[in-house]
Amino acid sequence: PKLVDGNICVTAAGEVYQTYTLNTGLNDADYDFEWFDTNGDIIPGATSSTLVVDEAGTYSVIATNWLTGCSSDPLLASATATVTETLPATLMTVVQSEYFSDNATITVTVPDGTGTLMYSLDEGPLQSSNVFTGVSAGEHLVTVIDTEGCTFMTQIVTIIDYPNYFTPNGDGINDTWNISGLNQPGAKLYIFDRYGKLLKQISPLDLGWDGTFCGKEMPSTDYWFTIELTNGKTIKGHFALKR
């Protein structure tokens, strides 16, 4: 037999919600089986090639070939397995780096659980690091699991950014400029020319600025913006208009 160590999933209240199956790799047609618990006592009724475990401990098995009468040695490492308890993670917080940073970063914090955590962004490859760098603007799906199979959590996070330029030429691509990913209807966005003249006040939820002032097309150059967030914070930056 070749038993493999495993784990059971247990809530903080001690309730088992995911068992573990020990498997000898042998078949019931050719062998008889005896299973033993942590204390070395035989487990009544456990006579098949597999054993479903709902308690942590060390288990062993003797497999006897019914045709030859030969039995396995229960002291062999392959005939013994240890089953441990894993508490799932149940809480997660996701924080993005400073708004409008050149390298947007997502940091995931999980304060509970005893499993080995792995993290994924937008259902991509799993990683052991809880930090994702170079994240684009918009909505992203953060997933947290543990290697023991007891944890599965997801959360949507929105990265707030803005385009460095826009091209209001009527081709339907980048015709307007606005902040992206900021779901704050109460936020105020002001756009200025290089001399500080206010050209437009818009909401981050509007379609954006079309590059005009009083119906007149503004020239290709740099423009500045100030956004007042609902938490009282003010952020400034600039972008280019290209025709």
N, C-alpha and C positions, 0 to 999 in steps of 0.2 A: 504493500500500500504506500501511497505518496500523499500524505496529508499536507495541507497548506495552512499556515496561520491566517487568521482573519479577524473580523470584528463584528459586533452587533451594534445597532444604533439605539441609543437610550435617551429618553427625554430627561430634563432636569428633575422631574418627579420620579425617575427611576423606571418609567414604563418603556418596555421594549417595543419598538415599532418596525424594526427590521432585523430579522434573524440572520444567522449565517449557516451555510450548509457545508459540512465536512464531507469530502468525497475521496474515497480510497483509490478511485481510478480502476477498480476491479468490477467484475460483473456478478450479479446475484446467482446466476445459473451455475457458476463453477465454484463459488466460495460460500462458506458460512462465516458470519461476522459476530464478534463480541466487542462491544464498546465499553470504555471505562471513563469515569469522571475524574475530577481533580483529586479526589481522595483515593483513587484507585479502585473504587467500587464499580461493579458491573452495572450498566444502565439497563434496567428491565425493559424488555420489548424492543431493544435496539439491535436488530439482527440483519439489517440490510447494508448495502455498500455505501450508503450515505447516512448522515446524521444531521438533523436540523437542530441547531444550538440556539437557545435563548438566554443563556447565562454565560458570563465570562468565566474562564478557567482553562485548565490544560486537559486535553482529551487524548486518549489513545485507543488503538484498535488492534485486535488479533484477527487475521484472515486465515481461514483454514480451507485448503483445497479438499473438497469432499471426495474427490477421486483418489488422490494420493495420500490424504491424511496429513500432509505437511502444513504446519502453521507458521505464520510470520512471527518475528520477535517483537513484542510490544515495546521493548527498550530501544529499538532503533529510532533514530531521529525522524525518519520518514513515516513512522507509525504514530507519531505524536504531534499535536498541534496546539497552539495557544490561541485562545479567542479573547479579545479585549473589548472593552466598552468604549464607544465614541459618542460624545454629546454633539449634536448638530449646532452649527452657528445659526442664530435666529435674527441677528441685528446687523445692519450695514449702513454706513454713511459714505456718500460719494461727494468729494469736494473738488472743484476745478481751481486751477491757478488763477492769478490775477486776470481780470478781464482784459482782453485785447493784447495779451502777451504774445511775443513772437513764437513761443513754443508752448502751446496750451498743454497743460498737464492735468491728469485726473488721478486723484489719490483715493483709494478705497480703504476704509477702516472697518474691521470686524472685531468687536470686543469680546465675543463669546465663542463657545465651541471648542472642542479638543482635537478635532481632526487636522490633517495637513491641508491647508487651504491652497486653492489654485484660482486664478483670475483670468477672465476673458473679456475682450472688448468686441462688440458687434459680432458675436459668435465666431470669433477668430480663434487662433491657437491659444491653448491654455498656457499660463506662465505663473511662476511662483512669486514674482514681484507684484505688489499691490499698487504699483505706479505705472501709468500709461503716459507716454510723452508724444509730442507732435500730433495731438488730436485735432482734427478739423472742426470747424464750426458746425453747429446743428445738433440734432438728437443722436445719442449713442446708447446702446444697450450694454450695461455692465452685468456680468454673470460671475457668481462666486460658487464654487463647489468645494468639496473636500475629497481627497483620494480614497477615503474610506466609503464613499457613497452615501453619506448621511446628510450632507448639506447641498441644497440647491436654492440659490437666491438670485433674483434679477432686479435691476433698477434702471430706469431711464434717466440719463443726465443730459443736459443741454449745454453745449459749449457756446459762449457768447463771443462773437468776433465781428469784424466788418471788412468789406472788400477794400483793397488798397486803391482801387480805381474803378471807374465805370465809364461806359461809352454810350451816351444817349443819342444814338444815330437812327433809332427806329427799326433796327433789325430784330428786335425781340430778345436780344441777349445783352444783359448788363445795361439795360436802358435806364434804370433808376438805381439810386444808392440809398442804403439804409443799414442799420445795425441788424445782424442776424442772430437768432437764437435767444433774444431777450423777451421773455413773455411777461412784460410788465406794462399793462395798459396805462398806468399812471406815470410812467417815465416820460421825460420831456427831452427832445433832441433838437438842438439848435445848430444851424449851418451858417458859417460866416465866410466872407472872402478874405483875402490875405491882409486887408486893412482893418478887419474886425467888424465889417458891416454885416448885420444880420440879413440873411437872404431867405431863410425858411425855418419855420418851426414845424416839426412833424412828430408823430408817435412812432415808436419802434414797430408798431403793428400795422402802420400804413404801408402803402405800396412803395413809398420812398420819394426821394427828391429826383425830379426829372431834368435838373440842370438848367432851369430857367428862373428868372427873377422878373416879376411883373410882366410875364408873357414874353420876355426877351431871352434868347439863348445866351448863356454865360460862356466865356471863352475857355479854351483848354488850358488849365493851370491847376495849381493846388488849392484846396479848400480845407477849412478847419471845422471841427464840430465840438460841441460840448453836450454831454448827456447827463441829466440829473436823474439818478435812480430813486426809487421809492424809499430806499433806506437812508436818503439824505446825502449819499456820496455823489461826487461830481467827477466825471472822467472826461479828458480831452484827448483829441488826436487829429490827424489830418489824412486826406486822401486826394486822389487826382481825378480830374475830369479830362477825358480824351475824346476828341471828335475825329 
